[in-house]
Amino acid sequence: MTSPWTFSASRGEDESSDAMRSEAVDDLLKSVDKRLSVHHLPNRYRSPTWCFVKEVAGMRIPLVLGCSKQGHGDVIWASAEFAAAVLINNELKGLPPWHSTRVLEVGAGLALPSAVALRLGAKVVATDVPDHERLLAMSASLAVNLQIAQSKSVSVLPHVWGEDCGTLCQDGKFDLILCNDCLYIPDLHRPLLKSISGSLAASGMALICFSFHRTAPESAILGFFDLAKELGLQVKDFGQRQLPPRCSNMDSARSYVWAAKCRDLHRGSLQKFSTSELATSDTSDTPEGTSRYQNPSLLGR
């Protein structure tokens, strides 16, 4: 993975303070794995201001905060945490072994699920808008996790939804596409689905996780799945879960995660994801601790 590593560490601070911050980050990284070092980070991120550790389902994942000027990708939203836990707990059925699984994350932000997939052994491509700060922070996060990952294949690429997917798929299409909290702007649903459909392998699946952020009526947000069906994707409700609010003054509804799986049955294997399965409300593939019946399901709204 290629990333630019040449940035000033000081940001106007004295060298002694820089050294203390760097040592604190080194200790933090070594608490995750003794193989990690502050020297795996660019100078500018060698401070607790930028580098932190997120624990999900028993896995500790070092990440780097960004300071991008577009969107809301510098927060670990509940849907990304939900997706990361699903991967760690191996709750998705029908995927190849991790070492043979190609994973794409769209709108990755801090790329928590991408880092988890990398650690588990998948071949990962993480994407977001062509914002230098966001892509740099994402590259730094994945570069650190790469040091202790079971996979050694990861790329960070800029991608605007709806654009040609040739660059994303230059090494093949994807067995799993992760899409977390990307539905809050209904006008972007169609280009987002174009990117998902254009990158999904014939037998692949997309895991769509989201919360309602009151950016649009709930019916408009859920219209994503109606459009997905119109475009030939099959949708299966994957469950829902309340996660802790991201901050003390945030409505808990914004951390209530809904999830669905999408497949293209016209290209994929009907035996792996049958039409009859889509019509049922079984909980065999529902994340542990999840109740489908706390709120109406996506398919039964």
C-alpha positions as CSV (number, residue, x, y, z in Angstrom):
1,M,0.0,0.0,0.0
2,T,1.4,3.4,-0.9
3,S,1.0,6.4,1.3
4,P,2.8,9.7,1.6
5,W,4.7,9.8,4.9
6,T,6.4,13.2,4.8
7,F,4.7,15.6,7.2
8,S,5.9,17.8,10.0
9,A,5.4,16.4,13.5
10,S,5.4,19.5,15.5
11,R,2.4,21.6,14.3
12,G,4.1,24.5,16.1
13,E,4.8,22.5,19.4
14,D,8.2,22.1,21.0
15,E,10.3,19.0,20.4
16,S,9.9,17.8,24.0
17,S,6.1,17.8,23.7
18,D,6.4,16.0,20.4
19,A,8.6,13.3,22.0
20,M,6.1,12.8,24.9
21,R,3.2,12.4,22.5
22,S,5.1,10.1,20.3
23,E,6.1,7.9,23.3
24,A,2.4,7.8,24.4
25,V,1.3,6.6,21.0
26,D,4.1,4.0,20.9
27,D,3.0,2.6,24.2
28,L,-0.6,2.6,23.0
29,L,0.3,0.6,19.9
30,K,2.4,-1.8,21.8
31,S,-0.5,-2.5,24.1
32,V,-2.3,-3.8,21.0
33,D,0.6,-5.9,19.7
34,K,4.3,-5.7,20.6
35,R,5.2,-5.7,16.9
36,L,3.6,-2.3,16.5
37,S,5.6,0.9,16.8
38,V,5.0,4.6,16.4
39,H,7.3,4.4,13.5
40,H,4.6,2.7,11.5
41,L,2.8,6.1,11.5
42,P,3.6,9.3,9.6
43,N,5.1,11.9,11.8
44,R,1.9,14.1,11.9
45,Y,-0.1,11.3,13.5
46,R,2.3,10.4,16.3
47,S,0.1,12.0,18.9
48,P,-3.0,10.8,20.9
49,T,-4.8,13.7,19.3
50,W,-4.8,11.6,16.1
51,C,-4.1,8.0,17.0
52,F,-6.4,5.9,19.2
53,V,-7.5,2.3,19.7
54,K,-11.1,1.0,19.2
55,E,-12.1,-2.3,20.7
56,V,-14.9,-4.3,19.0
57,A,-15.9,-7.8,20.0
58,G,-12.6,-8.4,21.7
59,M,-10.4,-7.1,18.9
60,R,-8.4,-4.0,19.5
61,I,-8.0,-1.9,16.3
62,P,-5.6,1.1,16.1
63,L,-7.0,3.9,14.0
64,V,-6.1,7.4,12.9
65,L,-8.5,10.3,12.9
66,G,-8.8,12.4,9.8
67,C,-9.6,16.1,9.4
68,S,-11.4,16.1,6.1
69,K,-13.6,18.8,4.9
70,Q,-16.2,16.7,3.2
71,G,-19.1,14.7,4.7
72,H,-19.0,13.0,8.1
73,G,-16.4,10.4,7.6
74,D,-14.2,11.3,10.6
75,V,-16.5,9.5,13.1
76,I,-16.9,5.8,13.9
77,W,-20.6,5.6,13.3
78,A,-22.6,2.9,15.0
79,S,-23.2,1.1,11.7
80,A,-19.4,0.7,11.1
81,E,-19.0,-0.7,14.6
82,F,-21.9,-3.1,13.9
83,A,-20.3,-4.3,10.7
84,A,-16.9,-4.8,12.3
85,A,-18.5,-7.0,15.0
86,V,-20.3,-9.0,12.3
87,L,-17.0,-9.7,10.6
88,I,-15.1,-10.6,13.8
89,N,-17.9,-12.9,15.0
90,N,-18.1,-14.5,11.6
91,E,-21.8,-13.9,11.3
92,L,-22.0,-13.7,7.5
93,K,-22.8,-17.0,5.9
94,G,-21.7,-18.1,2.4
95,L,-18.4,-16.2,2.1
96,P,-15.2,-17.9,1.0
97,P,-12.5,-18.4,3.6
98,W,-11.1,-15.0,4.6
99,H,-7.8,-15.6,2.8
100,S,-9.7,-16.0,-0.4
101,T,-12.3,-13.2,0.2
102,R,-12.0,-9.9,-1.6
103,V,-13.6,-7.0,0.4
104,L,-14.5,-3.6,-0.9
105,E,-15.7,-0.8,1.5
106,V,-17.4,2.1,0.0
107,G,-17.6,5.4,1.8
108,A,-15.2,3.9,4.3
109,G,-14.5,7.0,6.4
110,L,-12.2,5.8,9.2
111,A,-12.2,2.3,7.7
112,L,-12.9,0.4,10.9
113,P,-14.5,-2.6,9.0
114,S,-11.8,-2.6,6.4
115,A,-9.2,-2.8,9.1
116,V,-11.0,-5.7,10.7
117,A,-11.3,-7.5,7.4
118,L,-7.6,-7.0,6.7
119,R,-6.7,-8.4,10.2
120,L,-8.9,-11.4,9.5
121,G,-7.0,-12.2,6.3
122,A,-9.2,-10.7,3.5
123,K,-7.8,-8.8,0.5
124,V,-9.2,-5.3,1.1
125,V,-9.9,-2.2,-1.0
126,A,-11.1,0.8,1.0
127,T,-12.5,3.8,-0.8
128,D,-13.9,7.2,-0.1
129,V,-14.3,10.6,-1.8
130,P,-11.1,12.0,-3.2
131,D,-10.3,14.1,-0.1
132,H,-6.6,14.0,0.6
133,E,-6.9,14.3,4.4
134,R,-9.4,11.4,4.6
135,L,-7.5,9.1,2.3
136,L,-4.2,9.8,4.1
137,A,-5.7,9.0,7.5
138,M,-7.3,5.9,6.1
139,S,-4.0,4.8,4.6
140,A,-2.2,5.4,7.9
141,S,-4.8,3.3,9.8
142,L,-4.6,0.4,7.4
143,A,-0.8,0.6,7.2
144,V,-0.6,0.1,11.0
145,N,-3.1,-2.8,11.0
146,L,-1.3,-4.3,8.0
147,Q,1.7,-5.0,10.3
148,I,-0.3,-7.5,12.4
149,A,-2.8,-8.7,9.7
150,Q,-3.3,-12.1,8.4
151,S,-3.5,-10.5,4.9
152,K,-0.9,-8.5,3.2
153,S,-3.2,-7.2,0.4
154,V,-4.7,-3.7,1.0
155,S,-5.3,-0.7,-1.2
156,V,-6.8,2.8,-0.5
157,L,-8.5,4.4,-3.5
158,P,-10.5,7.5,-4.2
159,H,-13.9,6.7,-5.6
160,V,-17.0,8.8,-6.4
161,W,-20.1,6.7,-6.4
162,G,-21.5,6.2,-9.9
163,E,-18.1,6.4,-11.6
164,D,-16.6,3.6,-13.6
165,C,-15.5,0.7,-11.3
166,G,-12.7,-0.5,-13.5
167,T,-9.9,0.8,-11.3
168,L,-11.6,-0.7,-8.2
169,C,-12.0,-4.1,-9.9
170,Q,-8.6,-4.3,-11.7
171,D,-7.8,-7.4,-9.7
172,G,-11.3,-8.8,-9.8
173,K,-14.7,-8.1,-8.4
174,F,-15.6,-8.4,-4.7
175,D,-17.0,-11.2,-2.6
176,L,-18.1,-8.8,0.0
177,I,-19.0,-5.1,-0.2
178,L,-19.3,-3.1,3.0
179,C,-21.5,0.0,3.0
180,N,-21.9,1.7,6.3
181,D,-24.0,4.8,7.0
182,C,-24.0,5.8,3.3
183,L,-27.8,6.1,2.8
184,Y,-28.5,9.4,4.5
185,I,-28.6,11.4,1.2
186,P,-31.3,9.8,-1.0
187,D,-30.1,11.6,-4.1
188,L,-27.0,9.5,-3.9
189,H,-28.7,6.1,-3.7
190,R,-28.7,5.5,-7.5
191,P,-24.9,6.3,-8.0
192,L,-24.1,4.3,-4.8
193,L,-26.0,1.3,-6.2
194,K,-24.2,1.7,-9.5
195,S,-20.9,1.3,-7.7
196,I,-22.1,-1.6,-5.7
197,S,-23.6,-3.5,-8.7
198,G,-20.5,-2.7,-10.8
199,S,-18.1,-4.1,-8.2
200,L,-20.0,-7.2,-6.9
201,A,-18.8,-10.6,-7.9
202,A,-21.4,-13.0,-9.3
203,S,-21.8,-14.9,-6.0
204,G,-20.9,-11.9,-3.8
205,M,-22.9,-10.1,-1.2
206,A,-23.2,-6.5,0.0
207,L,-23.8,-5.8,3.7
208,I,-25.7,-2.5,4.1
209,C,-25.7,-1.1,7.6
210,F,-27.3,2.3,8.5
211,S,-29.0,4.5,11.0
212,F,-31.6,7.2,10.6
213,H,-30.0,10.6,11.1
214,R,-33.0,12.7,10.2
215,T,-31.4,14.0,7.1
216,A,-34.5,12.9,5.1
217,P,-37.8,11.1,5.8
218,E,-37.3,7.5,6.8
219,S,-39.3,6.4,3.8
220,A,-36.8,8.2,1.5
221,I,-33.9,6.4,3.2
222,L,-35.5,3.0,2.9
223,G,-36.2,3.8,-0.8
224,F,-32.6,2.6,-1.3
225,F,-33.8,-1.0,-1.0
226,D,-36.7,-0.4,-3.4
227,L,-34.3,1.0,-5.9
228,A,-31.9,-1.9,-5.3
229,K,-34.7,-4.4,-6.2
230,E,-35.6,-2.4,-9.3
231,L,-31.9,-2.7,-10.4
232,G,-31.9,-6.4,-10.0
233,L,-30.6,-6.9,-6.5
234,Q,-32.3,-9.2,-4.0
235,V,-32.5,-7.8,-0.4
236,K,-32.6,-9.8,2.8
237,D,-33.2,-8.3,6.2
238,F,-30.1,-9.0,8.4
239,G,-31.3,-7.6,11.7
240,Q,-31.0,-4.5,13.9
241,R,-29.3,-3.5,17.1
242,Q,-29.1,-0.5,19.5
243,L,-25.5,0.6,20.0
244,P,-24.3,3.3,22.4
245,P,-24.7,6.9,21.2
246,R,-21.6,8.4,19.7
247,C,-21.7,11.3,22.2
248,S,-23.7,12.2,25.3
249,N,-26.0,14.7,23.5
250,M,-26.8,12.5,20.5
251,D,-30.2,10.9,20.1
252,S,-29.9,7.2,20.7
253,A,-32.0,6.6,17.5
254,R,-28.9,7.7,15.5
255,S,-27.0,4.8,16.9
256,Y,-29.8,2.2,16.3
257,V,-28.4,0.1,13.4
258,W,-30.4,-1.5,10.7
259,A,-28.8,-4.0,8.4
260,A,-29.6,-5.9,5.1
261,K,-27.7,-8.1,2.7
262,C,-28.0,-7.7,-1.1
263,R,-27.1,-10.1,-3.8
264,D,-27.5,-10.2,-7.6
265,L,-29.4,-13.4,-8.1
266,H,-29.4,-13.0,-11.9
267,R,-25.7,-13.6,-11.8
268,G,-25.2,-15.5,-8.5
269,S,-26.0,-18.9,-7.1
270,L,-29.6,-19.4,-6.3
271,Q,-28.6,-22.2,-4.0
272,K,-26.5,-19.9,-1.8
273,F,-29.2,-17.2,-1.4
274,S,-32.6,-18.5,-2.5
275,T,-35.7,-16.6,-3.3
276,S,-37.6,-18.6,-0.6
277,E,-35.0,-17.5,2.0
278,L,-35.7,-13.9,1.1
279,A,-39.4,-14.3,1.9
280,T,-38.8,-15.7,5.4
281,S,-38.1,-13.9,8.7
282,D,-35.9,-16.6,10.2
283,T,-33.1,-15.5,12.6
284,S,-30.5,-18.1,11.5
285,D,-28.3,-15.4,10.0
286,T,-29.1,-12.6,12.5
287,P,-26.3,-11.2,14.6
288,E,-26.2,-12.5,18.2
289,G,-28.0,-10.2,20.5
290,T,-30.2,-8.8,17.7
291,S,-34.0,-8.9,17.7
292,R,-35.7,-8.5,14.3
293,Y,-38.9,-7.6,16.1
294,Q,-37.9,-4.6,18.1
295,N,-38.9,-2.5,15.1
296,P,-40.6,-3.5,11.8
297,S,-38.1,-5.2,9.4
298,L,-36.9,-3.6,6.3
299,L,-38.8,-6.1,4.1
300,G,-42.0,-5.8,6.1
301,R,-42.2,-2.0,6.4
